[in-house]
Amino acid sequence: MPDISSRRYPSCAALLIRWNVFGCFMDSISLIVLNMFSVWGKEVLDLHELFEVGGNDPEQRTAVFDAVEGLVSQGLLNEEGNDFYSLTERGRKIVEEKVDRTD
């Protein structure tokens, strides 16, 4: 299990920035959720793994849940059933674009 406690990513509470990625506006929480697939090195993550973005704070976990629902509705995440999610091709491109910008 990767150590995400190092906070390579800012906490959800501090995230107010919105990004325009491939013509799609999204908040930073959504970008962090998308990036969790590469952090964990998995093709499919369950909702509880994605909740790690929000830590133990119930409000932050609600924000993560809302972000996941938004990403599904935008076609960036696939619902795989039983609270499991995977990146769509479009979601992968956003993660790759984000990584390319930081290199």
SVG drawing of the C-alpha trace seen along z (x, -y; Angstrom):
<svg xmlns="http://www.w3.org/2000/svg" viewBox="-23 -28 33 33">
<polyline fill="none" stroke="black" stroke-width="0.4" points="0.0,0.0 1.5,-3.4 2.2,-5.9 -0.1,-8.8 0.3,-10.4 3.4,-12.2 0.9,-14.6 2.5,-14.9 -0.9,-16.4 -2.6,-19.2 -5.5,-18.3 -9.0,-18.6 -9.9,-21.4 -7.4,-23.7 -8.4,-23.0 -10.4,-25.8 -8.7,-26.0 -10.6,-24.9 -8.7,-23.7 -9.7,-23.6 -8.5,-20.3 -9.5,-19.2 -12.3,-21.7 -13.6,-20.4 -13.6,-22.5 -12.9,-20.5 -11.7,-21.2 -8.4,-20.1 -10.0,-17.3 -11.2,-15.7 -7.7,-15.9 -6.3,-14.3 -8.9,-11.5 -7.9,-10.9 -4.3,-10.8 -4.8,-8.2 -4.9,-5.5 -1.3,-6.2 -0.3,-6.7 -1.7,-3.3 -0.6,-1.8 -3.9,-0.1 -6.4,0.0 -9.4,0.3 -9.8,-1.3 -12.7,-1.0 -14.3,-4.0 -12.6,-3.4 -9.2,-3.7 -10.3,-6.9 -11.5,-8.2 -7.9,-8.3 -7.7,-11.6 -10.0,-13.1 -8.3,-11.5 -10.5,-10.9 -12.5,-14.1 -16.1,-13.3 -16.6,-16.6 -13.5,-15.9 -14.8,-12.3 -18.1,-13.8 -16.1,-16.1 -14.3,-13.1 -17.6,-11.2 -19.0,-14.2 -15.9,-14.4 -16.2,-10.8 -19.8,-11.2 -18.9,-14.2 -16.1,-12.4 -18.4,-9.5 -21.0,-12.0 -18.3,-13.7 -17.2,-10.4 -13.7,-10.4 -14.4,-7.4 -16.2,-4.2 -18.4,-2.6 -17.3,1.0 -19.9,2.1 -19.8,2.7 -18.1,-0.8 -15.2,0.0 -14.1,-2.6 -11.6,-2.8 -10.3,-5.5 -11.9,-6.0 -9.6,-6.7 -10.4,-10.4 -9.6,-10.2 -6.2,-8.6 -5.4,-11.4 -6.0,-14.0 -3.8,-12.2 -1.0,-11.9 -1.4,-15.6 -1.1,-16.5 2.1,-14.4 3.6,-15.9 3.0,-19.4 4.9,-18.7 7.9,-17.1"/>
</svg>
